[in-house]
Amino acid sequence: MTNAVQEKTDTKTEPPSNGRRKLPWWVGALLAVLAVAVLASVPFWMAPYPVQLMSRILAFALLVVSVDLLTGYTGLPTLGAVAYFGAGAYTAGLVGIHVTNSAIVQLIAGTLVAAFLALVTGAVAVRTKGFVFLMVTLAIAELAHKQAETMALLGGSNGLSGIPAIAILPGGEPLRLAGLVYFWVLFVFVLGVALAYILVKSPMGRSMRGIRDGEGRMRAIGRRTYLVKLIAYTFAGSLAGMAGTAWTAQARFVSPGDMAFALAAIALLAVVFGGAGTIWGPIVAAAIVIFIRDYVGTNAGGRGGTILGIVFVLAVFLLPRGIAGLARKRNRARAEGNPVAGEGA
């Protein structure tokens, strides 16, 4: 009888093993610090053009992270993030031309404008789900794209040019060297990724994953799923706006093409390619996408789009769970090969 009670108690107190071994938190923190350190060293050993390419990669990667917050963590596949990306980019450009070249002011203004637009449009968009939500967000992106093409204030189809070089503080020395601009873009990227990580690890992030896995069950336990989705949508829009300000800082030019369907599509595909529901996987995929599109494509006679399409098709068959799925598969295989390590995971 005593043995039976002890066995029952052990069953309750020991969590079931899922075959995974979770790394200590400090290992992840150390890897993140090392990654930032490597990124910060880029201007010291790369030429100006590769540094500019890295700036574009970081800005696009932050846009992809914003898409992942909705697609991977909330279960709302979106094509509308480019609308808020463009809003942040155009706002930063207009502030730079007419108000101040301070990068901090442009970052704040672009983020707030994008967040406001995301809040207004998201109030309607998040009432839908699935394919309907995807189409609604596509409509939002197309409306924003057409609006940018027709507004004289934004330069119309010619784009917004004449944006001055950024300075960190109002009246400060403009940052004209590619390496100095890269440091600012890196700062915006790290800030945005850190905010996204804090969100997904918070109770709000758990609610987002709960909606992804079963919105009906979340409603059944009393969760206000509409409010959770609206907050997630607004937060993702603000991150996209931050990415847009970083894009303007390095390019000093914004065009309606920066809000086109092509960019929305490759951002969503980068999330799938990298592994939806992770932070680092889509970031790696974003780097691969921009490298192929802007570097390999240029050296391959402008065939970057074709090469990128082939990569995406191969990824569907070879990496069904994305790049992040490779790490999960390796960890699972390691845990199965060492049953003791799998216990207590």
C-alpha positions in Angstrom: 0.0 0.0 0.0 2.8 2.4 0.9 4.6 1.6 -2.3 1.5 2.3 -4.3 1.0 5.7 -2.6 4.7 6.5 -3.2 4.4 5.5 -6.8 1.3 7.7 -7.3 3.1 10.6 -5.6 6.1 10.3 -7.9 3.8 10.2 -10.9 2.3 13.5 -9.8 5.5 15.3 -8.8 7.7 14.3 -11.8 6.8 16.1 -15.0 6.5 13.9 -18.1 9.5 13.8 -20.3 8.9 15.1 -23.9 12.2 14.0 -25.2 13.7 17.5 -25.2 16.5 18.9 -23.0 16.0 22.6 -22.3 19.1 24.7 -22.3 19.8 26.8 -19.1 18.7 30.5 -19.5 22.3 31.7 -19.3 23.3 29.7 -22.3 20.7 31.4 -24.4 21.7 34.8 -23.0 25.4 34.1 -23.7 24.6 33.1 -27.3 22.6 36.3 -27.8 25.4 38.4 -26.4 27.9 36.7 -28.7 25.7 37.2 -31.7 25.3 40.9 -30.9 29.1 41.2 -30.4 29.7 39.6 -33.8 27.2 41.9 -35.5 28.8 44.9 -33.8 32.2 44.0 -35.2 31.0 44.0 -38.8 32.1 47.5 -39.7 35.6 46.8 -38.5 36.3 44.0 -41.1 33.9 44.6 -43.9 33.9 47.1 -46.8 31.2 49.8 -47.0 29.0 47.9 -49.5 28.7 44.7 -47.4 28.1 46.9 -44.3 25.2 48.6 -46.2 23.9 45.1 -47.1 24.1 44.1 -43.4 22.1 47.2 -42.5 19.3 46.2 -45.0 19.4 42.7 -43.6 18.9 43.9 -40.0 16.0 46.2 -41.0 14.3 43.5 -43.0 14.9 40.9 -40.2 13.0 43.2 -37.7 10.1 43.3 -40.2 10.1 39.5 -40.4 10.1 39.3 -36.6 7.0 41.5 -36.6 5.3 39.2 -39.1 6.3 36.2 -36.9 4.6 37.6 -33.8 1.3 37.3 -35.7 1.9 34.3 -37.9 4.0 32.1 -35.7 2.9 33.1 -32.2 -0.7 34.1 -32.6 -1.7 32.0 -35.6 -2.7 34.9 -37.8 -0.8 34.8 -41.1 -0.4 38.3 -42.3 0.6 40.2 -45.5 -0.1 43.6 -44.0 3.1 44.3 -42.1 4.6 46.2 -45.0 1.9 48.9 -44.6 3.2 49.7 -41.1 6.8 49.3 -42.3 6.1 51.9 -45.0 4.4 54.1 -42.5 7.4 54.1 -40.3 9.8 54.6 -43.2 7.8 57.5 -44.7 7.3 59.2 -41.3 11.0 59.0 -40.6 11.8 60.5 -44.0 9.3 63.4 -43.6 10.5 64.1 -40.1 14.1 64.2 -41.4 13.2 66.6 -44.2 10.8 68.9 -42.5 11.6 68.7 -38.7 14.9 67.2 -37.6 17.5 64.7 -38.7 17.6 63.2 -35.2 17.4 59.4 -35.5 15.9 59.2 -32.0 13.0 61.5 -32.9 12.5 59.7 -36.2 12.4 56.3 -34.4 9.8 57.5 -31.9 7.7 59.3 -34.5 7.7 56.4 -37.0 7.0 53.8 -34.3 4.0 55.8 -32.9 2.5 56.4 -36.3 2.8 52.8 -37.3 1.3 51.7 -34.0 -1.6 54.0 -34.4 -2.4 52.8 -37.9 -2.0 49.2 -36.7 -4.5 49.9 -33.9 -7.1 51.5 -36.2 -6.9 48.9 -39.0 -6.3 46.0 -36.6 -9.6 46.8 -34.8 -11.3 45.4 -38.0 -8.7 42.9 -39.1 -8.5 40.8 -36.0 -12.3 40.2 -36.1 -11.5 37.7 -38.8 -9.2 34.7 -38.9 -7.5 32.2 -41.2 -7.7 32.9 -45.0 -10.1 35.9 -44.5 -7.6 37.5 -42.1 -4.8 37.0 -44.7 -6.9 38.7 -47.4 -7.9 41.6 -45.2 -4.2 42.3 -44.3 -3.3 42.0 -48.0 -6.0 44.6 -48.7 -4.6 46.9 -46.0 -1.1 46.6 -47.6 -2.4 47.3 -51.1 -4.4 50.3 -49.9 -1.3 51.7 -48.2 0.7 51.0 -51.3 -1.7 52.8 -53.6 -2.0 55.7 -51.2 1.8 56.2 -51.2 1.8 56.2 -55.0 -0.7 59.0 -55.3 0.2 61.3 -52.4 2.3 64.3 -53.6 3.6 64.8 -50.0 5.2 61.3 -50.2 6.7 61.9 -53.6 4.2 59.8 -55.5 5.5 56.9 -57.6 8.9 58.6 -57.7 9.4 58.0 -53.9 10.5 60.3 -51.2 14.1 61.5 -51.8 16.3 64.2 -50.3 16.3 62.7 -46.8 19.2 64.0 -44.9 21.7 61.9 -43.1 20.7 61.0 -39.6 22.2 62.3 -36.4 21.7 60.7 -33.0 20.6 63.9 -31.3 18.9 67.0 -32.7 21.6 69.3 -34.1 24.3 66.6 -33.8 26.9 65.7 -36.4 25.3 63.7 -39.3 26.4 60.1 -39.6 27.6 59.8 -43.2 29.8 56.7 -42.9 28.2 53.4 -43.6 29.6 51.9 -40.4 28.2 54.6 -38.2 24.7 54.3 -39.7 25.0 50.5 -39.3 25.5 50.9 -35.6 22.3 52.8 -35.3 20.4 50.2 -37.4 21.9 47.5 -35.2 20.6 49.4 -32.1 17.1 49.5 -33.5 17.2 45.9 -34.4 18.5 44.7 -31.0 15.9 46.9 -29.3 13.0 45.5 -31.4 14.1 41.9 -31.0 14.5 42.4 -27.2 10.9 43.8 -27.0 9.6 40.9 -29.1 11.3 38.4 -26.8 10.0 40.0 -23.7 6.5 39.9 -25.2 6.5 36.2 -26.1 7.9 35.3 -22.7 5.3 37.3 -20.8 1.7 36.2 -19.9 0.6 38.1 -23.0 2.8 35.9 -25.1 1.3 32.8 -23.5 -2.2 34.1 -24.3 -1.1 34.6 -27.9 0.1 31.0 -28.2 -3.1 29.9 -26.5 -5.1 31.6 -29.3 -2.9 30.0 -31.9 -3.4 26.5 -30.4 -7.1 26.9 -29.7 -9.0 30.2 -29.6 -12.2 28.4 -28.6 -10.6 27.0 -25.5 -9.3 30.4 -24.6 -12.7 31.9 -24.8 -14.1 29.0 -22.7 -11.8 29.9 -19.8 -12.8 33.5 -19.9 -9.9 35.1 -22.0 -10.8 38.1 -24.0 -9.2 36.9 -27.2 -10.2 39.9 -29.3 -8.2 42.2 -27.0 -5.2 39.9 -27.0 -5.2 39.7 -30.8 -5.6 43.5 -31.1 -2.7 44.1 -28.7 -0.5 41.6 -30.6 -1.5 43.2 -33.9 -0.7 46.7 -32.7 2.6 45.6 -31.1 3.6 43.8 -34.4 2.8 47.0 -36.3 4.9 49.1 -34.1 7.9 46.8 -34.6 7.3 47.0 -38.4 7.4 50.8 -38.0 10.7 50.6 -36.1 12.1 48.5 -39.0 10.9 51.1 -41.4 12.7 53.9 -39.6 15.9 51.8 -39.7 15.4 51.2 -43.4 15.1 54.9 -44.1 18.2 55.7 -42.0 20.4 53.5 -44.2 18.8 54.1 -47.6 17.8 57.8 -47.2 15.1 57.1 -49.8 11.6 55.5 -49.5 9.4 54.4 -52.4 6.0 52.7 -52.8 8.0 49.6 -53.7 9.0 49.3 -50.1 5.3 48.6 -49.4 4.6 46.3 -52.3 3.2 42.8 -52.3 6.6 41.3 -53.2 8.1 42.5 -49.9 5.1 41.3 -48.0 5.3 37.9 -49.6 9.0 37.3 -49.0 8.6 38.5 -45.4 5.9 35.9 -44.8 7.9 33.2 -46.6 10.9 34.1 -44.5 8.9 33.3 -41.4 7.9 29.9 -42.8 11.4 29.3 -44.1 13.0 30.1 -40.7 10.5 28.4 -38.5 7.3 30.1 -37.4 7.0 30.5 -33.7 10.7 31.1 -33.0 12.6 34.4 -33.0 16.0 33.3 -34.2 14.9 31.1 -37.1 13.1 33.9 -39.1 16.0 36.2 -38.5 18.4 33.7 -40.1 16.0 33.2 -42.9 15.7 37.0 -43.4 19.5 37.3 -43.8 19.5 34.5 -46.4 16.6 36.1 -48.3 18.2 39.6 -48.5 21.7 38.1 -49.3 20.2 36.1 -52.2 18.0 39.0 -53.5 20.5 41.9 -53.2 23.9 40.2 -53.5 23.6 36.9 -55.3 21.0 38.2 -57.6 23.1 41.2 -58.6 26.0 38.9 -59.5 23.8 36.5 -61.3 22.5 38.9 -63.9 19.4 40.1 -61.9 18.1 36.6 -61.3 17.8 37.0 -57.6 14.0 36.5 -57.6 14.3 33.2 -59.6 17.0 31.9 -57.2 15.0 32.9 -54.2 11.9 31.1 -55.6 14.0 27.9 -56.0 15.3 28.2 -52.5 11.7 28.6 -51.1 10.5 25.6 -53.1 13.4 23.4 -51.9 12.8 24.6 -48.3 9.2 23.4 -48.4 10.4 19.8 -49.2 13.6 19.7 -47.3 12.8 21.8 -44.3 9.1 21.4 -43.5 9.6 22.8 -40.0 11.9 25.5 -41.2 15.5 26.2 -40.2 14.6 26.2 -36.5 13.2 22.7 -37.0 16.7 21.4 -37.7 17.8 22.4 -34.2 14.7 20.8 -32.7 15.3 17.6 -34.6 18.9 17.4 -33.5 17.9 18.0 -29.8 15.2 15.4 -30.0 17.6 12.8 -31.5 20.2 13.6 -28.8 17.6 13.2 -26.1 16.4 9.9 -27.5 20.0 8.7 -27.7 20.5 9.7 -24.0 17.4 8.8 -22.1 18.8 10.1 -18.8 19.3 13.6 -20.3 15.7 13.5 -21.5 14.4 13.0 -17.9 13.3 16.2 -16.1 13.4 18.3 -19.4 
